[in-house]
């Protein structure tokens, strides 16, 4: 691993600390290095607040500030060049007279998309672009999908028995996953902008879809309810989290995802049931799949899990009695 890659890896580690707090902005990390010594670090901590580059510069000690002009700034995503909720980071880098900038990947947001790098180069600051690019792009897959595909990044998730059933006979509610896995699922919820279920799941399980088992904000709840079958006293309407009720034609997937995109929702965790999950699969409107399988549990006569499409297994984890399979399309 080169020194540039080493410091970019640190940027990625820092950026992950913003998970669940910066959407719809991207997660970004920044590191300032002087002759092999890190003199500043920062990450984008909260949506609407200062970006990673500024936090990095603010972290430099008074004794090291004189070294900024002789230092290299590493940043996982191209510095912004436009006025949004904060001033342009590219302008701050130029003002600080940083000697070199290393960028993980370009920013797909149209207001940036190469303009930040161009501004730095025109100011005479050498830029190296594309260090650990694949990893940097993967870090912000949600942000990139939102801007390039004009829809939220979609994660399908369900728990199934060893014989691939998601519920017992007669839709009897059955605890499939391990309690520790349930906590993990609540962490997943805290990391996404929104969470969705269909009307069948809302009626049979009456879920709250909150992060009560994990510290973190509740995602926006999305209910696909074309026929308006779910009553007003259902838990999903209890006001504990914002709920978007999709009915009629708006409950069809393309229209729904377009609507959520317009609402600024850049990621969607779909938790059930089978009909809704299968619709996302059949329409090719998914980016990631997480299947929790309890091999020790069998549910003969139960309800089948969704039919799996061609996909790529990324990794597996074991939590208690469960194996968790992570797939990309």
N, C-alpha and C positions, 0 to 999 in steps of 0.2 A: 504494500500500500504506500503510495506517495504521500508526501507531507500535505499536499493539497487535499487528497482524499481523506487523510486522517482528520484534518480540521473540518472538512465538510461532514464527516461522520458525526463529529461533535455538534455541528449545527442541527443535524437531524435529531439527535438525542434531545437537544434543547427545545426544538420545535414541538415535539410530542407533548411537552408539558402544557401546551395550549389546547390540547384535545378537549372538545366539549365546551370551550369558552370563547372561541373566536369566530365560529361560523356566523354568517356566510363568508367571512374572510378566510384566507388560507392559514395553515400553521406554518410559521417561519422561525428559523433560528439563525443567529448571527454570532460570529466569533472574530475578535480583533487580535492579530498576532504581530508581535515585534521580535524579529530575530529568534524565532523558535519559542517564544514565551507568550502565552495568552495573557493579554492585559485587559480584555473586556469580553463579556458574554451577555447575550440577551435573547429573548424570544417574544413573539407576539402573545401577550397574556390575556387580553380581553377585547372583544369586539368594540370598536369605537375609540380605543385608547391607542397610545403610541405603538409603532411597529417595532419589529425585532432590532433593526439597525439602530434606532434611536435608543432603545433600552440598552443595547450593547455599548454605545458610546457613553451613555450616562453612568454605566458601571465602572468606567475607567477611573482609577484613583487619581487624586490631584497630582501625586508625584509622577504618574505615568502619562499625564495628558500631553506633555511635550513630545512624547513618542508617537502620537497619533499620525502625524504627517509622514512618518517613516514606516508605517505599519500596513499590513494587508488585511482587508476586511473580507471575511468569508460569509456568504449568505446563501441559504438553501433555495431561495426564490428571487428572481430579478427584482431589484429595488423599484418601488413605484415612482412614476414620473408625473402623476396628476394630483390635483387637490381633491381629496375625498373628505373623510372625517378628520384626517390629519394632513399636515403639509407633505409634499413629495420627499421621500427618503433620498432619492438621487440628489436633490438639491442640498440636503444636509451633508451627504458624503462629500460633495464638491466643496462645500463651505469649510469642512473640516480638513481639506487638502490631503485626504488619505491617498497613499502612493499607489495602491493596487487593489483591485476588487476581483474576487473569485465567486462566480455565480453557479449554483447547482443546475437550475433550469430556468427557461424563460417563463414569464407570466402570461397565461392565455387570455387574461382579462383584456378586452379590446382597448381600454384606456391606457394600458401599459404595453404589453406584447412587443417587446423589443425597444420601446421608447426610452425606458430607463437605462438600458445598456448604451443606447445611442447617445443619450445625454452625457453619460460618464465619459465615453470615448471622445466626444467633441470637446469636453473639458480637459482632455489630456491625461485621463486616468486609464491606464492599461486594464483591460478586463479579460479574464479567462472564463469561458462559459461552457457548461456541460460536465462539470466534475460530479461524479456519482449521479448523473442525470436520471437514470432509471429509478434509483431509490428516491430521489427528490420528487419525481413525477408521481410515484406510487404513494408517497406521503400525503399528497394533496389530490388524490384521485377524485374526491368529492367535489372539490373546487373546480377541477379541470372538466369533469363531466358536466357540471352545472353550466359552465360557460360554452363548452364545445357542443354538447348534445342538447342543450336547452331543456334539461330536466334534472330532477334530483338523482344522485347516485343511489341505486336501489340495492338493498341487502335483504335477501330472503332468509328467514330463520324459522326452524321448527324443531320440536323434539319428537322422536319416534322410538317405538319399541324394537326389539331385535328382529321381529317379523315385519317391520316397516309399517306399523299402524300408529296413527297420531291420536287416536281416541279408542276407548273400549266400545263394545257392542252397545247399540242404542245410544251412541254418543255419550255414554257414561263418562263423566269427568274423572280422569285417572292421573295421578302424579307419576310422570314418566322420568323426568330428570332429577338428578341429585340436588339436595339443598345448596351445596356449594356452586353447582352450575347455575342455579337460579340467581345467586348473587352475581355471578359473572354476566348473566343476561341483563341484569339491572345496570351493571357498568356499561354494557353495550348501549343500552337505552340512553344513558347520560351522555354518550359520545355522539349521538345522532340528532339531527334537527327535528325529525318527526318519526312517529311510529304509527303503523296502520294495521287495522283488522277489518274483516268483512262483517256483514250483519249477522251471519250465522254464528260466528265466534262471539260477537257481542251479546247475542241472545242466550247462547248455551253456557258461556263461561262468565259473563258479566265482568270483564276484566277492568282494572283501573289503569293499566298501562303507564304506571309511574315508576320512579326510581327509588321507591321506599326502602329497598334493601341495599342501597348504595348511595353514598353522599354525592350529590350532583343535581343539576337542574333537570326538571321533567321535560321530555320532548313534547312537541305539539302532537296531539292525538288526532289521527285521521280515521274517520269511519266511512267505509264504502257501504252505502245503504241505498241502493238504487230504488227500492220499493218503499222506503221509509218505514221499515218494519220495527226498528228499535225504539222503544218507548222513551219518553222524556225523563223518566225516573231511573234510567240505566246509569250505572256508575260512571260510564265514559262521559256523561254530561254533568258530573258533580261539581264542576268549576275548579277542581284542584289543579288542572292544567288546561291550557287552551285546546279546544277541540274544533276541528273542521269536519263538518257533516256533509259528505258528498252524496247527493241524491240525483235521481233522474239521469239525464245524459252526462252530467258532470261526473257520475260514478264510473264511466267508461275510462279505461286506463290512459289512452293518449290525452284525452281532455283533462283528466285528473292530474296527470304529471305536468302538463302545461300550466294548469292553474297553480299547482304548488310551486313551480318555477317562478311564476309571476309574483307569488307571495314571498319569494326570497328563501325558500326552503331548499337547501342544497343536498340533503341526504334523507333517505326514508328507510326505516327498518320495518319490514313487513312480517308480522308474526302469525298470520293465519286468517281464515282457515284454509283447508285444502283447495276450495274453489278459487279463492282469491290468489293464493300462491301459484296454482296451476295456470291461471290467466296471465300472470306476469311471466311465467316460464314460456307458455305457448306463444306469447307475443314478443318474446326476446327482449323484454324490458327489465332486465336485471343485470347487475354487475358483479355481485358477490353472493355466495350462498354459505350458510352456516347450519349444518345439520348435527343435532345432538342425538346420539343413539345410545339407548340403554340396552346393551346386548343381553342382560340378565332378565329382562322383562319381555314376556310374550302376551299378546292381546288377540287371541284367536277370535275371529268374527268381528274384529274392530274395523275402524275406518282407515282406508289406505292413505299412506303418505303420498305427496305429489309424485308424478312420474318424472324421473330425472332426465334432463337433456344431456347432450354431449358437453363436457366441461373439463376443467383442469383442476386436479387436486393440488392445493398449495401446501397444506400441512395438516397434521392431526394433533390433537391434545387429548389427554386423559384427565378427567376430573371425577373423583369418586368412582361410581359405577358407570360413568358415561364416557364415550368417545366422541370427540367433537371434530367434525370434518369441515375444512374450509376450502371452498372452491371459488374459482373465477371462471367466467364464461369464455 
